[in-house]
Amino acid sequence: MSGQPPQLNPSLCRARQEKLRHYLAAHDLDGAVFFNRHYIHSLSGYWHGQPLTPTSLLVRRDGGTVLVTHGESPDAPAADEVLAYVPNHLCTLKPNLSGSVTEILYPALSGLKVIGTDEQTPAAMISGPVCRDITTDYQYFRRHKGADEVAALEFTIACADRAYAEAKQLIEPGITEVEIMAAMLEVATLAAGEFLSGWGQDFQSGAAGGFARPGREVLAGELMPLDIGVGVRGYRSDLCRTFAVDGQPTDEQAAAHARIVEVMQMGELLLKPGQSCREMFEIVHRELDGWNGYEFFHHAGHGIGLDAHEVPRINPGWDDTFEIGDVVAFEPGLYGGNLRAGIRLENNYLITADGPRQLSHFALDLV
């Protein structure tokens, strides 16, 4: 049964544009040009579902948004003007499609001296204004998710839950990693009701993570951490569940799992406005790394939304602080010893004034 992705609220798209304009004014930028279709959807409500062809959005500081795309009557409720380009000749895609977009966009850039761009924008093809990359800054000031964006993320989480339910039924000794990955992708796609904008990433059994290995069968006694991100119209969840391949976890595996669940419950108390993410990492790392000789060697989580990893980062490499409106993934784990090879659990949360609101609810059990 397929679902229907929720539509973004045009008024909230406009509010995100205005927030961007305040940033542009504060940094002496006359506008911003985006080629990242995820960002364009968030700002305009227009979803460009064709990954083979580019689209672009210009947000002018003095008002007005210009969308460049192809196709008749695109649904772009928060764009003021739509310009069209022709991406193919007799259904054969033209070369340098980004150049075709910038050529159509060029007249709209008239009078702009300096503009911000994202990492996907081919700045070398833009004539006229000077281009400044604002990718990092853009992550910070769009970190707070609107109600429509939270609904979009909850939809992707529901798709992931369907995929986990399928995996739980399929996993048994002898099935291949690729078969499990493919079955999960099919179910997630059907749940979304359309081509996914993102999919991945960890489908290895008896390993801490990695892409599914061709022909590799899962083995009795192994643990299989399935860390998947389901993307729908640019918004992407990030969840992990770990399953015992034969449905019979050892006492050592069960004890490690119980420890991670305990630390996850403890860590949830730290998901609140004003909490240092670096401090949270240090607390989680201290509770896990070295416990019964096992390792905890990766970050404790990160923000999610339009990119796989966003602000804030629960990682000692950054000094972020939780704020109201953040949507984060929290993912403690243990690896090594006789765990074959480890356990990682991951849930998604919205940071509110009253603490975290858990958005993901699929059971954490090993079986």
Residue pairs with C-beta under 8 A, 6 or more apart in sequence:
1 190
1 191
2 190
2 191
2 192
2 193
2 194
3 155
3 158
3 159
3 191
3 192
3 193
4 193
5 152
5 155
5 192
5 193
5 194
5 232
5 233
6 148
6 151
6 152
6 155
7 45
7 148
8 41
8 42
8 45
8 148
8 149
8 152
9 146
9 147
9 148
10 45
10 77
10 78
12 146
12 147
12 148
12 149
13 42
13 43
13 44
13 45
13 77
13 78
14 78
15 146
16 42
16 43
16 142
16 146
17 43
17 59
17 65
17 78
19 141
19 142
20 32
20 43
20 59
20 141
21 59
21 61
21 63
23 29
23 134
23 137
23 141
24 30
24 31
24 32
24 59
24 61
24 116
25 61
27 116
27 134
27 137
28 114
29 61
29 114
29 115
29 116
29 132
29 134
30 60
30 61
30 62
30 111
30 112
30 113
30 114
30 115
30 129
31 58
31 59
31 60
31 61
31 109
31 112
31 115
31 116
31 129
32 58
32 59
32 115
32 116
32 117
32 134
33 56
33 57
33 58
33 105
33 109
33 115
33 116
33 117
33 118
33 121
33 126
33 131
34 40
34 43
34 56
34 57
34 59
34 117
34 118
34 120
34 121
35 54
35 55
35 56
35 98
35 101
35 117
35 118
35 120
35 121
35 122
36 118
36 119
36 120
36 121
36 306
37 47
37 48
37 51
37 54
37 55
37 197
37 234
38 197
38 234
38 235
38 306
38 307
39 57
39 118
39 138
39 234
39 306
40 46
40 48
40 55
40 56
40 57
40 67
41 47
41 48
41 233
41 234
42 142
42 149
42 234
42 306
43 57
43 59
43 65
43 78
44 57
44 65
44 67
44 76
44 77
44 78
44 79
45 75
45 76
45 77
45 78
45 79
46 55
46 57
46 67
46 69
46 74
46 75
46 76
46 77
46 78
46 79
47 75
47 233
47 234
48 55
48 69
49 194
49 195
49 197
49 233
51 197
52 93
53 70
53 87
53 93
53 97
54 97
54 98
54 101
55 67
55 68
55 69
55 101
56 67
56 68
56 69
56 101
56 102
56 105
56 121
57 65
57 66
57 67
57 68
57 79
58 65
58 66
58 68
58 105
58 108
58 109
59 65
60 66
60 112
64 80
64 81
65 78
65 79
65 80
65 81
66 79
66 80
66 81
66 82
66 83
66 105
66 108
67 74
67 76
67 79
67 81
67 82
67 83
68 82
68 83
68 84
68 85
68 101
68 104
68 105
69 76
69 82
69 83
69 84
69 85
70 84
70 85
70 86
70 87
71 84
74 82
76 82
81 108
83 104
83 105
83 108
84 104
85 100
85 101
85 103
85 104
86 94
86 100
87 93
87 94
87 97
87 100
88 94
94 100
98 122
98 125
99 122
99 125
102 122
102 125
102 126
102 127
105 126
106 126
106 127
106 128
109 115
109 126
109 127
109 128
109 129
110 128
112 128
112 129
113 129
113 130
114 129
114 130
114 131
114 132
115 126
115 129
115 130
115 131
115 132
116 131
116 132
116 133
116 134
116 137
116 138
117 123
117 126
117 131
117 132
117 133
117 134
118 133
118 134
118 135
118 138
119 133
119 135
121 131
123 131
123 133
139 307
139 310
139 311
140 311
142 305
142 306
143 303
143 305
143 310
143 311
143 312
143 323
143 325
143 326
144 323
144 324
144 325
144 326
145 153
145 305
145 325
145 326
145 327
145 350
149 235
149 305
149 327
150 327
150 350
150 359
152 232
152 233
152 235
153 235
153 236
153 237
153 304
153 305
153 327
153 348
153 359
154 359
155 192
155 232
155 235
156 192
156 230
156 231
156 232
156 235
156 236
156 237
157 230
157 237
157 239
157 348
157 359
157 360
158 191
159 188
159 191
159 192
159 230
159 232
159 237
160 188
160 228
160 230
160 237
160 239
160 360
160 362
161 360
161 361
161 362
162 187
162 188
162 190
162 191
163 184
163 185
163 187
163 188
163 191
163 228
163 230
164 184
164 226
164 228
164 239
164 241
164 362
165 187
165 362
166 183
166 184
166 187
167 180
167 183
167 184
167 226
167 241
167 243
168 243
170 179
170 180
170 183
171 180
171 218
171 224
171 243
171 245
172 218
172 245
172 246
172 247
173 217
173 218
173 219
173 220
173 245
173 246
174 217
174 218
175 217
175 218
176 212
176 215
176 216
176 217
176 218
177 203
177 204
177 205
177 212
177 213
177 216
177 217
177 218
178 203
178 212
178 213
178 214
178 215
178 216
180 203
180 212
180 218
180 224
180 226
181 203
181 212
184 203
184 226
184 228
185 196
185 199
188 196
188 199
188 228
188 230
189 195
189 196
192 230
192 232
194 232
196 230
196 231
196 232
197 231
197 232
197 233
197 234
197 236
198 229
198 230
198 231
198 232
198 234
198 236
198 308
199 228
199 229
199 230
199 231
200 211
200 228
200 229
200 308
201 209
201 211
201 227
201 228
201 229
201 308
202 209
202 210
202 211
202 225
202 226
202 227
202 228
202 240
203 210
203 211
203 212
203 226
203 228
204 210
204 211
204 212
204 213
204 216
204 224
204 225
205 216
205 218
205 219
205 222
205 223
205 224
205 245
206 218
206 219
206 222
206 223
206 224
206 340
206 341
207 225
207 341
208 225
208 333
208 335
208 341
208 342
208 344
209 225
209 227
209 344
218 224
218 245
219 245
220 245
220 246
221 245
221 246
221 250
221 340
222 244
222 245
222 340
222 341
223 242
223 243
223 244
223 245
223 249
223 253
223 339
223 340
223 341
223 342
223 343
223 366
224 242
224 243
224 244
224 245
225 240
225 241
225 242
225 333
225 342
225 343
225 344
226 240
226 241
226 242
226 243
227 238
227 239
227 240
227 331
227 344
227 346
228 238
228 239
228 240
229 236
229 237
229 238
229 239
229 308
230 236
230 237
234 306
235 305
235 306
236 304
236 305
236 306
236 307
236 308
237 304
237 348
237 360
238 302
238 304
238 308
238 329
238 331
238 346
238 348
239 329
239 346
239 347
239 348
239 360
239 362
240 331
240 333
240 344
240 345
240 346
241 345
241 346
241 362
241 363
241 364
242 257
242 342
242 343
242 344
242 345
242 366
243 366
243 367
244 253
244 366
244 367
247 367
248 367
249 257
249 366
249 367
250 338
252 292
252 337
252 338
252 339
253 338
253 339
253 340
253 343
253 366
254 366
255 292
256 291
256 292
256 294
256 334
256 339
256 343
257 343
257 345
257 366
259 288
259 291
259 292
259 334
260 288
260 332
260 333
260 334
260 343
260 344
260 345
261 345
261 364
263 284
263 287
263 288
263 332
264 330
264 332
264 345
264 347
264 364
266 283
266 287
267 280
267 283
267 284
267 300
267 330
267 332
268 330
268 349
268 356
268 358
269 355
270 279
270 280
270 283
271 280
271 322
271 328
271 330
271 349
271 351
271 355
271 356
272 322
272 351
272 355
272 356
273 322
273 323
273 324
273 351
273 353
274 321
274 322
275 321
275 322
276 319
276 320
276 321
277 312
277 313
277 314
277 315
277 318
277 319
277 320
277 321
277 322
278 315
278 316
278 318
278 319
278 320
280 300
280 314
281 299
281 300
281 314
281 315
281 316
282 316
284 296
284 300
284 314
284 332
285 296
285 300
288 294
288 296
288 332
288 333
288 334
289 295
289 296
289 297
291 334
292 337
293 336
293 337
294 334
294 335
294 336
294 337
294 339
294 342
295 334
295 335
295 336
296 332
296 333
296 334
296 335
297 335
298 331
298 333
299 313
299 314
299 315
299 331
300 314
300 315
300 330
300 331
300 332
301 313
301 314
301 328
301 329
301 330
301 331
301 346
302 309
302 310
302 312
302 313
302 314
302 315
302 328
302 329
303 309
303 310
303 311
303 312
303 313
303 326
303 327
303 328
303 329
304 310
304 327
304 328
304 329
304 348
305 327
311 320
311 326
312 318
312 320
312 321
312 322
312 323
312 326
312 328
313 320
314 320
314 328
314 330
322 328
322 351
323 351
324 351
324 352
324 353
325 350
325 351
326 350
326 351
327 348
327 349
327 350
327 351
327 359
328 348
328 349
328 351
329 346
329 347
329 348
329 349
330 346
330 347
330 349
331 344
331 345
331 346
332 344
332 345
333 342
333 343
333 344
333 345
334 342
334 343
335 341
335 342
335 343
336 342
343 366
345 364
347 358
347 359
347 360
348 358
348 359
348 360
349 356
349 357
349 358
349 359
350 356
350 357
350 359
